[in-house]
Each structure stands twice: as structure tokens, then as C-alpha cells.
């Protein structure tokens, strides 16, 4: 078979595949790309932290801000319009362009409030990490703070019921940092993620003020409720609630929508929690027994490590 004939067959097979797998794309819709959303986030960072990202200098701050706001307005308005039109039975061309513009203006008006909240998060990092030497170090060098910044932006858009865009934003942060925060989660002020790699915070998680998490912490679902037909119930509360002032150490796992951790609790590393913990308690795993060997000879032998250590509450 000639090359041209094979190529024609390949194209026809693809067209047939598009019809059979419509959710993977039919080639007729306009959707935002990850590159577009990444560039959008860069502009937002420039407004949130003007001295740190494309800094204008003291004499140019008004001109710089005006240019970035105008540019961001054009880009964000269009992306919001595209994302809204991505919903089923919605036509992008027939939708008034003022819809995206109105949503964009509403978001831009929230930026001063976002900056105040992020200033609290910077302070939480300064107060919670003795290795932090300056605010500049946190803003420019802490992956946890980057992920929290993107979450704050995405959460504001999520509360405005903008589809798709918030989740794409937090996924960009996830790719950069290894920290996965769903934009629907509710997180209070003075929030600090130390180190951060492997942190997962689910959609319906609620976190109070002054909470500190370490790497590998999971605030996840214990089970997924289904309706009578066996389909997953969307938006059901399935992630835990974390009280004010709690500290959760590395690799701790807290699961379930009925699970709450009270104010000022301390959750030790690697603890596995599926039941609520009252306020002002510490949860920790009993220290395992160790076996030491030297030069291939058993120097000291004690009982084996627990394969499934139990958590204790004090």
C-alpha cells in the first residue's frame, strides 16, 4: 500500500475515533492550554509580588501595575469565557463576551485581599521555620509558599464557580512542587507547608488558621459515597477538618469527611487517622524496636519492627 493511501486510512481512523471517544475531544472546541494558564499565573504573581516577579522599580510602579492589570484583564477575561463555554451545551461564540469580563473584574478586585492573606502566610513561614532568614527567601524559594499562592488564586476563582481554570492552576503548582491542593479546599490564614513534597489536600478539606503541615501529609477521603444507581456523589464531604493551630508532621494520613482534628492538636509523623481527635491532644506512633547489626554480625537484637504500628493519643 502506498504511503498516501496509508495516511488517508490513518486520518479516517482518527476521525472515527473522535466520534467514538467524544470526551477525549472532537476537535471542534476551544479549550485553554496549560501554557496559557502558566503565563496567566506569571502575570498574577507580578501583581501579587511586584518586587519579586518582573519588578518595576520604585519610580515605575504605577506604569508597571497599569500595564500588567490591562494585560491580565484581556487574557483572564478570554480564558474565563473559554472555560465557561467548556460546559456542556454552551456555545462560546454565542455567549456575551461581557460574561468573562465581569468575572475577571470581580476577581481583580479581590487581589488586595489576597495579598493580605498571603502576607499572613509569609509570616507563618517565618514563625514556623527556623531556617527561614527573610521574607524574600520564602517568597522566592519555598515550594510550599508557591503552591499556597497558586491555591489562593485558584480558590478565589473556584468560589466564583469558574470551571476548569482553577483546577488547571493548582495542577501547574502540583507539577512544579509535588504539592497537590484542590482549589475547592477551605484553608484559613497563617497557613504554612514546610518542605511540602507529597502533600495532598482534598476538595472538601477544611483547615483552620495557624495550621502547619510537613511533607507527605495527606488529607484525603476514606470512602466515596454513591447514589442508588451506583454512581459517585459529587461534592459530598469526604475529607477531614483540621482545627486552628494544629501541627501535622511528615507522612501523616488523615482520612474521611467525618474525621476532625481539634484545635491545637499535634499529629505525629506517619500516624494514620480515621477517627476524630479532640482539641489539645497529641497523636503519635509508639517508637518501634530497632535491630542493630555491625560487620554482618547481629550486635543487638530486639523484636522486629511493627509492620502496622498503632497510633496512640495523649
C-alpha positions in Angstrom: 0.0 0.0 0.0 1.3 3.4 -1.0 2.2 5.9 1.7 -0.6 8.3 0.7 -3.2 5.6 0.9 -1.9 4.6 4.4 -2.0 8.2 5.6 -5.6 8.6 4.3 -6.6 5.5 6.2 -4.9 6.7 9.4 -6.8 10.0 9.1 -10.1 8.3 8.6 -9.5 6.0 11.5 -8.8 9.1 13.7 -12.0 10.8 12.6 -13.9 7.6 13.5 -12.1 7.5 16.9 -13.1 11.1 17.5 -16.7 10.1 17.1 -16.4 7.1 19.4 -14.4 8.8 22.2 -16.1 12.2 22.3 -14.9 13.0 25.9 -11.3 13.0 24.6 -12.0 15.8 22.2 -13.8 16.1 18.8 -11.5 18.8 17.5 -14.3 21.4 17.5 -14.0 23.1 20.9 -11.6 25.8 22.1 -10.1 24.9 25.5 -7.3 26.7 27.4 -3.8 25.2 27.2 -1.5 24.6 30.2 0.9 27.1 28.6 -1.7 29.8 28.5 -2.6 29.2 32.2 1.0 29.2 33.2 1.6 32.6 31.5 -1.5 33.9 33.3 -0.1 32.8 36.6 3.1 34.6 35.9 1.2 37.9 35.4 -0.8 37.3 38.7 2.5 36.7 40.6 3.7 40.0 39.1 0.7 41.8 40.7 0.9 39.9 44.0 4.6 40.3 44.4 5.7 43.2 42.2 9.3 43.5 43.6 9.9 39.7 43.2 8.5 38.9 39.8 9.3 41.4 37.0 9.9 44.1 39.5 9.1 47.7 38.2 11.4 49.7 40.4 10.2 52.4 42.7 9.7 55.1 40.0 7.8 52.9 37.6 5.3 51.1 39.9 2.2 52.9 38.6 3.1 52.4 35.0 4.0 48.7 35.6 0.8 48.0 37.6 -1.3 49.6 34.9 0.3 47.6 32.1 0.0 44.3 34.0 -3.6 44.9 35.0 -4.6 45.7 31.5 -2.8 42.7 30.1 -4.1 40.4 32.7 -7.7 41.7 32.2 -7.5 40.9 28.5 -6.1 37.4 29.0 -8.1 36.4 32.0 -11.4 37.6 30.6 -10.9 35.5 27.5 -9.8 32.4 29.4 -12.8 32.7 31.8 -15.0 33.0 28.8 -13.5 29.9 27.2 -13.7 27.9 30.5 -17.4 28.8 31.0 -18.2 27.8 27.4 -16.5 24.4 28.0 -19.6 23.3 30.0 -21.9 21.0 28.1 -24.5 22.7 25.7 -22.7 26.0 25.8 -21.6 27.9 22.7 -18.6 30.1 23.1 -19.4 32.2 20.1 -23.0 33.0 21.2 -22.1 33.8 24.8 -21.8 37.5 25.5 -18.2 38.5 26.0 -19.2 40.6 28.9 -19.7 37.5 31.0 -15.9 36.8 31.1 -15.1 40.4 31.5 -17.4 40.8 34.5 -16.0 37.7 36.2 -12.4 39.0 35.5 -13.2 42.4 37.1 -14.7 40.7 40.1 -11.5 38.6 40.6 -9.1 41.6 40.1 -10.9 43.4 42.8 -10.0 40.6 45.2 -6.3 40.9 44.7 -5.6 43.4 47.6 -7.4 40.9 49.9 -5.4 38.0 48.5 -2.2 39.9 49.2 -3.2 40.5 52.9 -3.9 36.8 53.3 -0.6 35.9 51.6 1.3 38.2 53.9 -0.1 36.2 56.8 1.1 33.0 55.1 4.6 34.6 54.8 4.6 35.4 58.5 3.5 31.8 59.3 6.6 30.5 57.5 8.8 33.0 59.3 7.4 32.0 62.6 7.3 28.2 61.9 10.7 27.6 60.2 14.0 28.5 62.0 15.8 28.0 58.6 13.8 31.0 57.1 16.1 34.0 57.1 13.9 36.6 55.4 10.6 37.1 53.6 12.3 37.2 50.3 13.7 33.7 50.8 10.2 32.4 51.5 8.5 34.1 48.5 11.2 33.2 46.0 12.5 29.9 47.3 9.8 27.9 49.2 7.8 25.4 47.1 5.2 25.3 49.8 4.6 29.0 49.6 4.4 28.9 45.8 1.8 26.1 46.0 -0.2 28.1 48.6 -0.1 31.2 46.4 -1.5 29.4 43.4 -4.1 27.8 45.7 -5.2 31.2 47.0 -5.7 32.5 43.4 -7.4 29.3 42.2 -9.7 29.1 45.3 -10.9 32.7 44.6 -11.9 31.7 41.1 -13.4 28.4 42.3 -15.7 30.3 44.7 -16.9 32.3 41.7 -17.9 29.0 40.1 -15.4 29.4 37.2 -14.9 25.8 35.8 -11.7 24.2 34.7 -9.3 27.1 35.2 -8.8 26.8 39.0 -8.0 23.1 38.7 -5.5 23.7 35.9 -3.8 26.3 38.1 -3.3 24.0 41.0 -2.2 21.2 38.7 0.6 23.5 37.5 1.7 24.1 41.1 1.5 20.3 41.6 3.8 19.7 38.7 6.3 22.3 40.0 6.3 21.4 43.6 4.8 17.9 44.2 2.1 19.6 46.4 -1.5 18.8 45.4 -4.1 21.2 46.8 -7.6 21.1 45.4 -8.8 24.6 44.7 -12.1 23.8 46.5 -10.5 23.2 49.8 -11.0 25.8 52.5 -7.8 26.9 54.1 -7.5 29.6 56.8 -4.9 32.3 57.3 -1.3 31.8 58.5 -1.0 28.5 56.7 2.4 27.0 56.3 3.6 23.9 54.4 7.2 23.1 55.4 9.2 21.3 52.6 5.9 20.1 51.1 6.7 17.3 48.6 3.9 14.8 48.5 1.3 16.9 50.4 -2.3 16.1 49.3 -5.3 18.2 50.4 -8.7 17.1 49.0 -11.5 19.1 47.7 -13.7 19.2 50.8 -11.0 19.6 53.4 -11.4 22.4 55.8 -8.3 23.8 57.6 -8.3 26.5 60.3 -6.0 29.4 60.9 -2.4 28.9 62.0 -2.1 25.3 60.7 1.3 23.8 59.8 1.9 20.8 57.6 5.1 18.9 56.8 6.0 16.9 53.7 3.9 13.8 52.7 0.8 14.8 54.7 -2.5 13.5 53.2 -5.9 15.0 54.0 -7.9 12.5 51.9 -11.1 10.6 51.5 -11.8 7.3 53.4 -14.5 6.2 51.0 -16.5 7.6 48.1 -20.3 7.7 48.7 -22.5 6.5 45.8 -26.1 7.0 44.9 -28.7 4.3 44.4 -27.6 3.7 40.8 -24.0 3.2 42.0 -22.6 6.5 40.7 -20.3 8.6 42.7 -22.0 11.5 44.6 -20.2 14.7 43.6 -19.3 17.4 46.1 -20.1 15.1 49.1 -18.0 16.0 52.2 -15.3 13.3 52.2 -12.2 15.0 53.6 -11.2 15.9 57.1 -11.5 19.1 59.1 -8.4 20.5 60.8 -8.7 22.8 63.7 -7.0 26.1 64.4 -3.3 25.9 65.4 -2.8 22.2 64.6 0.6 20.8 63.5 0.7 17.7 61.3 4.1 16.1 60.9 5.6 14.2 57.9 3.7 11.4 56.2 0.7 11.6 58.5 -2.5 10.5 56.8 -5.9 11.8 57.9 -9.0 10.4 56.1 -12.7 10.9 56.0 -15.4 13.5 55.9 -16.5 12.7 59.4 -12.9 12.9 60.8 -11.9 16.1 62.6 -8.7 17.1 64.3 -9.3 19.6 67.1 -7.7 23.0 67.8 -4.0 22.9 68.9 -3.6 19.2 68.2 -0.2 17.7 67.2 -0.3 14.8 64.8 3.0 12.8 64.8 4.8 11.6 61.7 3.3 8.6 59.9 0.2 8.5 62.0 -2.9 7.0 60.3 -6.1 8.6 61.5 -9.7 7.8 60.5 -11.4 8.8 63.8 -11.8 12.3 65.2 -9.3 13.7 67.7 -10.4 16.1 70.4 -8.7 19.5 70.8 -5.3 19.9 72.5 -4.3 16.2 72.0 -1.1 14.7 70.6 -1.3 11.6 68.4 1.9 9.7 67.9 3.1 6.2 67.0 4.9 4.2 69.7 8.6 4.0 68.9 9.5 0.8 67.1 12.2 -1.5 68.4 15.3 -1.4 66.3 17.7 -4.2 65.3 21.4 -3.2 65.0 24.0 -5.1 63.0 27.7 -4.5 62.7 30.1 -6.1 60.2 27.5 -8.7 59.3 27.1 -9.9 63.0 24.0 -9.3 65.0 25.3 -6.9 67.7 22.0 -6.3 69.4 18.7 -8.0 68.7 15.3 -6.9 69.8 11.8 -7.7 68.5 11.1 -6.8 64.9 9.7 -3.5 63.8 5.9 -3.3 63.8 4.6 -3.8 60.3 1.5 -1.8 61.1 2.3 0.5 64.1 -0.7 1.7 66.1 -1.3 5.4 66.9 -1.7 6.5 70.5 -3.4 9.6 71.7 -2.1 11.6 74.7 
